[in-house]
Amino acid sequence: AAGVIQSPRHLIKEKRETATLKCYPISRHDTVYWYQQGPGQDPQFLISFYEKMQSDKGSIPDRFSAQQFSDYHSELNMSSLELGDSALYFCASSLVSRRTNYGYTFGSGTRLTVV
Amino acid sequence: KNQVEQSPQSLIILEGKNCTLQCNYTVSPFSNLRWYKQDTGRGPVSLTIMTFSENTKSNGRYTATLDADTKQSSLHITASQLSDSASYICVVSEDRGSTLGRLYFGRGTQLTVWP
């Protein structure tokens, strides 16, 4: 079965440019979470969506925005990119109704490099 | 403050040997605990998931234990293989009732298996 799909796998952008990362959850999963992991750093929670509504917000900069669409895929939009935004961005999806037995499946991540 | 601490920070073992990784957490309220294997630059891949009522769970050569009273978990790897070289991350999920709570990540144990 297909897992969580993220695109692109790798992305190189210049400072002050804009980037859009996409996450396609597992079929029938209704929740998407975004995490940012800098080099050698712990993953940091950015934002999550449940049934297309924002459900939780973490340390997401104001320059970033995200949404979940009707097909449950999510996009993370990043504007005015800074060198410090270079990181691995990965998303996870889950099915809330089975939260005790199922849950987070992570995508392979998008490696963003800002030059 | 919700925290997840892992030990050791790094570990080198010879191929074929066993090892045990530790995870202590203070996350409350607790929902579940997962062990993930993360290769460099990739998203975490789930090994096991433990809920409050589970003490031991195995997945092939991986065996996880959970003591919810002392808030400790361990991951035991038997007959290690070169491909086991990776970062092993303990991730604890908080319980938020009707929606899945945030994930709290340990800093991981970097395991290196030598031939």
Boltz contact constraints between the chains, C-beta under 6 A:
constraints:
  - contact:
      token1: [A, 42]
      token2: [B, 105]
      max_distance: 6.0
  - contact:
      token1: [A, 42]
      token2: [B, 107]
      max_distance: 6.0
  - contact:
      token1: [A, 43]
      token2: [B, 105]
      max_distance: 6.0
  - contact:
      token1: [A, 45]
      token2: [B, 102]
      max_distance: 6.0
  - contact:
      token1: [A, 50]
      token2: [B, 99]
      max_distance: 6.0
  - contact:
      token1: [A, 55]
      token2: [B, 99]
      max_distance: 6.0
  - contact:
      token1: [A, 90]
      token2: [B, 43]
      max_distance: 6.0
  - contact:
      token1: [A, 94]
      token2: [B, 100]
      max_distance: 6.0
  - contact:
      token1: [A, 96]
      token2: [B, 99]
      max_distance: 6.0
  - contact:
      token1: [A, 96]
      token2: [B, 100]
      max_distance: 6.0
  - contact:
      token1: [A, 99]
      token2: [B, 100]
      max_distance: 6.0
  - contact:
      token1: [A, 100]
      token2: [B, 51]
      max_distance: 6.0
  - contact:
      token1: [A, 106]
      token2: [B, 43]
      max_distance: 6.0
  - contact:
      token1: [A, 106]
      token2: [B, 44]
      max_distance: 6.0
  - contact:
      token1: [A, 107]
      token2: [B, 43]
      max_distance: 6.0
  - contact:
      token1: [A, 108]
      token2: [B, 42]
      max_distance: 6.0
  - contact:
      token1: [A, 108]
      token2: [B, 43]
      max_distance: 6.0
  - contact:
      token1: [A, 109]
      token2: [B, 43]
      max_distance: 6.0
